[in-house]
Amino acid sequence: MKKILASKARKWLAIAGMCLGVHYLMLILSHILISGSFSFQGLWDLAVQRWTTPGDATRYLDIAENGYVHSGENAINLVFYPLYPLLVRLLGAVVRSLPLAGVLVSQCCYAGASVMLYELILQDAGEREAWDGALLMALFPFSVFVMGVFSEGLFLLTAISCLYCIRTKRFLAAGMTGFLAALCRTQGMLLLFPAVCELFLLRAGEEKRPFRWKDLAVLLIPAGFGVYLLINYALHGNFFQFLLYEAAAPWYQSTKWVGENLSQHYSMALEHPGLSAIIYWPQLILYFAVLGVLLWGLWKRERISYLLYGGVYLGFSYLSGWMISGGRYMLCCVPVYLILCKVRSAGARRAILFVSALLCFAYSLFFYKSFAIM
């Protein structure tokens, strides 16, 4: 047993090291290209600047330091969910630096997410597919955000952990991890769909498993969103105050039909050529690319709960009008990795990884050059 656990631990460390190593390599290459040379001080300065100071990062750090406020210019920080800044505050009390705590939370959670994705894929596929899935997530074009003070790493960890618990029929644990995911990002509550789907399949499938009261634990998933709404009400007397802040400057976001939003992205790409290659075209392409992957997964008879989650995640994310973070949203669309890792053709797998690596480096370089990668 000790040998098995030691072997597992070594494998997990290797996966986490590979996925984090990809991003440290991107950082080093970007530093060399930007500065024309290499120095440890320059590398450190670049990492500190880009991981801790871009827009969302400063807001997360402000919440971690001061909490939510009901008035003043920082009241709009309410649009950011509480779990990530809470963890940063807790760790910051130990390491005595909120920026350092933010980076540690993000990177450790991302490492954990890579391991959980590996374990999730092993439930239905082999070692090769599991390694490829973790690498695909590491090489996603907008995956650079897992390195800094952003919530992507934490959301990936909680969402993938929830999917793993759902897949292994641990519905109490699924409810708890899903609760945390919904306390991290709105899309977290969508994990209720695969949970209910798997419960239905258990009841209707060959096992004909009867309903159990503890299955109701999956209702903890949307309860995480409910806690966030209570925070809104406690501060402003309005459960949906965050929607008012999202509709105002600097986000100007609203809810519109997907087709209307895609049309807007196309128009914005034409009107703002400087931003088209880093925001609007990628958002358009990613929508149809993810949709194509999900349809291919349907044709290949991928697990229905994964397809359901991917579909509602994609549709829900693109209901956001004036969206500028579509790349980051699609980074967390986990079913994409669960499907693409099972491509049988070795040539197709290499092509997917090669194109992903090129795009990952390109957008990482844009990020480190302070381009408006959202």
C-alpha positions in Angstrom: 0.0 0.0 0.0 2.8 2.4 0.9 4.5 1.7 -2.5 1.2 2.3 -4.3 0.7 5.6 -2.5 4.3 6.7 -3.1 3.9 5.9 -6.8 0.7 7.9 -7.0 2.3 10.8 -5.2 5.3 10.8 -7.6 2.9 10.7 -10.6 0.9 13.6 -9.1 4.0 15.7 -8.6 5.1 15.0 -12.1 1.8 16.1 -13.5 1.7 19.3 -11.4 5.3 20.0 -12.3 4.7 19.5 -16.0 1.7 21.8 -16.0 3.3 24.5 -13.9 6.6 24.1 -15.8 4.8 24.9 -19.1 3.9 28.3 -17.7 7.2 29.0 -16.2 8.8 28.2 -19.5 6.3 30.7 -21.2 7.4 33.3 -18.6 11.1 32.8 -19.3 10.7 32.9 -23.1 8.5 36.0 -22.9 11.1 37.7 -20.6 13.9 37.0 -23.1 11.9 38.2 -26.1 10.7 41.3 -24.3 14.1 42.4 -22.8 16.4 40.9 -25.4 18.4 39.1 -22.7 18.0 37.1 -19.5 18.4 38.1 -15.9 16.8 36.7 -12.8 16.0 40.2 -11.5 14.2 41.1 -14.8 12.3 37.8 -14.7 11.2 38.4 -11.2 10.1 42.0 -11.9 8.1 40.8 -14.9 6.4 38.1 -12.9 5.6 40.4 -10.0 4.2 43.1 -12.3 2.0 40.9 -14.5 0.9 38.4 -11.9 -0.2 41.0 -9.2 -1.1 44.3 -10.8 -3.5 43.9 -13.8 -7.1 45.1 -13.3 -8.8 42.1 -11.7 -5.7 41.2 -9.6 -5.7 44.6 -7.8 -9.4 44.3 -7.1 -9.0 40.8 -5.6 -6.2 42.1 -3.5 -8.3 45.0 -2.3 -11.1 42.6 -1.3 -8.6 40.4 0.5 -7.3 43.4 2.4 -10.5 45.4 3.1 -13.4 43.1 2.3 -16.5 44.3 0.4 -17.6 47.9 1.0 -21.1 49.3 0.5 -20.0 52.7 -0.7 -17.2 54.5 -2.5 -15.4 53.6 -5.7 -14.5 50.1 -4.5 -18.1 49.1 -3.9 -18.1 47.7 -7.4 -15.6 45.0 -6.3 -18.8 43.2 -5.3 -18.9 41.7 -8.8 -15.9 39.5 -7.7 -17.0 36.4 -5.8 -15.7 35.9 -2.3 -14.0 32.5 -2.1 -10.7 33.4 -3.8 -10.0 36.7 -1.9 -11.0 34.9 1.3 -8.3 32.3 0.8 -5.8 35.0 -0.2 -6.6 36.8 3.1 -6.1 33.6 5.2 -2.9 32.7 3.5 -1.7 36.3 3.6 -1.9 36.2 7.3 0.7 33.4 7.3 3.1 34.6 4.6 2.7 38.3 5.5 2.1 39.4 1.8 -1.2 39.4 0.1 0.3 39.5 -3.5 2.5 36.5 -2.6 -0.5 34.7 -1.1 -2.6 35.4 -4.2 0.0 33.8 -6.5 0.5 30.8 -4.2 -3.3 30.2 -4.0 -3.6 30.4 -7.7 -0.6 28.2 -8.7 -1.2 25.6 -6.0 -4.9 25.3 -6.9 -4.0 25.0 -10.6 -1.5 22.3 -9.8 -4.2 20.5 -7.8 -6.7 21.0 -10.7 -4.2 19.3 -13.1 -4.0 16.3 -10.8 -7.7 16.1 -10.4 -8.2 16.3 -14.2 -5.8 13.5 -14.6 -7.7 11.4 -12.1 -11.0 12.3 -13.6 -9.9 11.2 -17.1 -8.6 7.9 -15.7 -12.2 7.0 -14.7 -13.0 6.4 -18.4 -9.6 6.3 -20.2 -6.0 5.3 -19.9 -2.7 6.9 -18.8 -1.9 8.5 -22.2 -5.3 10.2 -22.4 -5.0 11.4 -18.8 -1.6 13.0 -19.4 -2.7 14.5 -22.7 -5.8 16.0 -21.0 -3.7 17.7 -18.3 -1.3 19.0 -20.9 -4.1 20.3 -23.1 -5.4 22.4 -20.1 -1.9 23.7 -19.5 -1.6 24.7 -23.2 -5.0 26.4 -23.5 -4.3 29.7 -25.2 -5.5 31.8 -22.3 -4.2 29.6 -19.5 -1.6 32.2 -18.4 -4.2 33.5 -16.0 -3.7 30.5 -13.7 -0.4 31.9 -12.7 -1.3 35.3 -11.2 -3.9 36.8 -8.8 -6.9 35.6 -10.6 -9.6 33.0 -9.7 -9.1 30.6 -12.7 -6.9 28.1 -10.8 -9.3 27.9 -7.9 -12.3 27.6 -10.0 -10.7 24.8 -12.1 -9.8 22.9 -8.9 -13.3 23.1 -7.4 -15.1 22.4 -10.6 -13.0 19.4 -11.6 -13.1 18.1 -8.1 -16.9 18.3 -8.2 -17.0 16.5 -11.6 -14.7 13.8 -10.1 -17.0 13.3 -7.1 -20.0 13.2 -9.4 -18.3 10.6 -11.7 -17.4 8.5 -8.7 -20.9 8.8 -7.2 -19.8 10.7 -4.1 -22.7 13.1 -4.1 -22.1 14.6 -0.7 -18.5 15.5 -1.7 -19.9 16.7 -5.0 -22.3 19.0 -3.2 -19.5 20.4 -1.0 -17.0 21.0 -3.8 -19.7 22.4 -6.1 -20.7 24.8 -3.3 -17.2 26.1 -3.3 -17.2 26.4 -7.1 -20.4 28.4 -7.0 -18.8 30.6 -4.3 -15.9 31.2 -6.7 -17.7 32.0 -10.0 -21.3 32.1 -11.3 -20.7 29.2 -13.6 -20.1 27.0 -10.6 -23.8 26.5 -10.0 -24.0 24.9 -13.4 -22.4 21.8 -11.9 -25.8 21.0 -10.6 -26.7 19.8 -14.2 -24.1 17.0 -14.4 -24.9 16.0 -10.8 -28.6 15.6 -11.5 -27.9 13.9 -14.8 -25.7 11.3 -13.1 -28.3 10.7 -10.4 -30.9 10.2 -13.1 -28.7 7.8 -15.0 -28.1 5.8 -11.7 -31.9 5.5 -11.2 -32.8 4.7 -14.9 -29.7 2.6 -15.8 -29.0 -1.0 -15.2 -28.3 -0.6 -11.5 -31.8 0.9 -10.9 -30.3 2.5 -7.7 -33.1 3.9 -5.5 -33.2 7.5 -4.4 -31.2 8.2 -1.2 -31.8 11.2 1.0 -28.1 12.1 1.0 -28.3 12.5 -2.8 -30.0 15.8 -1.9 -26.5 17.0 -1.0 -26.1 18.1 -4.7 -28.4 21.0 -3.8 -25.5 22.5 -1.9 -24.1 23.4 -5.3 -26.4 26.3 -6.1 -26.4 27.2 -2.4 -22.9 28.6 -3.0 -24.4 31.1 -5.3 -27.1 31.7 -2.7 -24.4 32.7 -0.2 -23.1 35.3 -2.7 -26.6 36.7 -3.1 -26.9 37.0 0.7 -23.7 39.1 0.7 -25.2 41.3 -1.9 -28.4 41.8 0.2 -26.4 42.4 3.4 -24.4 45.2 1.8 -27.1 46.8 -0.4 -30.5 45.4 0.4 -30.6 43.9 -3.1 -29.9 40.3 -3.8 -28.8 41.2 -7.4 -26.8 44.3 -6.8 -23.8 42.8 -8.6 -25.8 42.9 -11.8 -26.2 46.6 -11.5 -22.4 47.0 -11.0 -21.7 44.7 -13.9 -23.9 46.9 -16.2 -22.0 50.1 -15.2 -18.5 51.2 -15.9 -16.0 49.8 -16.5 -17.7 46.5 -17.6 -21.0 47.6 -19.2 -22.1 44.0 -19.2 -25.7 42.8 -19.6 -27.5 39.6 -20.5 -28.3 39.1 -24.2 -29.0 36.2 -26.5 -26.0 34.3 -27.7 -26.5 35.2 -31.3 -26.7 38.9 -30.5 -23.5 38.7 -28.5 -21.6 36.8 -31.3 -22.8 39.5 -33.8 -21.5 42.2 -31.4 -18.1 40.4 -31.1 -17.9 40.4 -34.9 -18.8 44.1 -35.2 -16.3 45.0 -32.5 -13.5 43.0 -34.2 -14.1 45.1 -37.3 -14.3 48.4 -35.5 -11.3 47.8 -33.2 -8.6 46.1 -35.1 -6.1 46.7 -32.3 -8.1 44.5 -30.0 -9.6 42.1 -32.5 -6.7 39.6 -32.4 -6.5 39.4 -28.6 -10.2 39.7 -27.6 -13.0 39.7 -30.2 -11.8 37.2 -32.8 -10.6 34.7 -30.1 -14.0 34.9 -28.4 -15.8 34.2 -31.7 -13.5 31.4 -32.7 -13.6 29.8 -29.3 -17.4 29.7 -29.2 -17.6 27.7 -32.4 -14.5 25.6 -31.6 -15.9 24.6 -28.2 -19.3 23.9 -29.8 -17.6 21.8 -32.4 -15.7 19.8 -29.8 -18.9 19.1 -27.9 -20.7 18.0 -31.0 -17.8 15.7 -31.9 -18.0 14.4 -28.3 -21.7 13.7 -28.8 -20.9 11.8 -32.0 -18.3 9.8 -30.2 -20.7 9.1 -27.4 -18.9 10.9 -24.7 -20.4 10.7 -21.2 -23.7 12.6 -21.4 -23.2 14.5 -18.1 -20.0 16.0 -19.4 -21.7 17.0 -22.7 -24.5 18.5 -20.7 -22.2 20.5 -18.5 -20.2 21.7 -21.5 -23.3 22.8 -23.3 -24.8 24.8 -20.5 -21.4 26.2 -19.6 -20.8 27.4 -23.1 -24.3 28.8 -23.6 -24.4 30.5 -20.2 -21.0 32.1 -20.6 -21.9 33.6 -24.0 -25.1 35.2 -22.6 -22.8 37.9 -21.3 -23.2 41.1 -23.4 -20.1 43.2 -24.0 -18.0 40.2 -23.0 -14.2 40.7 -22.9 -13.1 37.6 -20.9 -14.4 34.9 -23.2 -11.0 33.3 -23.4 -10.7 32.9 -19.6 -14.3 31.6 -19.4 -13.5 28.9 -22.0 -10.3 28.0 -20.2 -12.6 26.6 -17.5 -14.8 24.6 -19.8 -13.5 21.3 -18.6 -15.4 19.0 -21.0 -13.2 20.2 -23.8 -10.2 18.5 -22.3 -12.2 15.4 -21.4 -13.2 15.0 -25.0 -10.0 16.1 -26.9 -7.7 13.9 -24.8 -9.5 10.8 -26.3 -8.6 11.6 -30.0 -7.3 8.3 -31.2 -5.1 9.5 -34.1 -1.6 10.2 -33.0 -1.1 12.7 -35.7 -4.3 14.6 -34.8 -3.2 14.6 -31.1 0.2 16.0 -31.9 -1.4 18.6 -34.2 -3.8 19.8 -31.5 -1.0 20.0 -28.9 1.3 21.8 -31.3 -1.3 24.4 -32.3 -2.3 24.8 -28.6 1.4 25.4 -27.7 1.9 28.0 -30.3 -1.3 29.9 -29.3 -0.5 29.5 -25.6 2.9 31.1 -26.1 1.5 33.9 -28.3 -1.1 34.9 -25.8 1.3 34.5 -22.9 3.7 36.8 -24.7 0.8 39.3 -25.2 0.0 39.1 -21.6 3.5 39.7 -20.4 3.9 42.6 -22.9 0.9 44.2 -21.1 -1.5 43.8 -24.0 -5.2 44.0 -23.1 -5.6 40.3 -22.7 -8.7 40.1 -20.6 
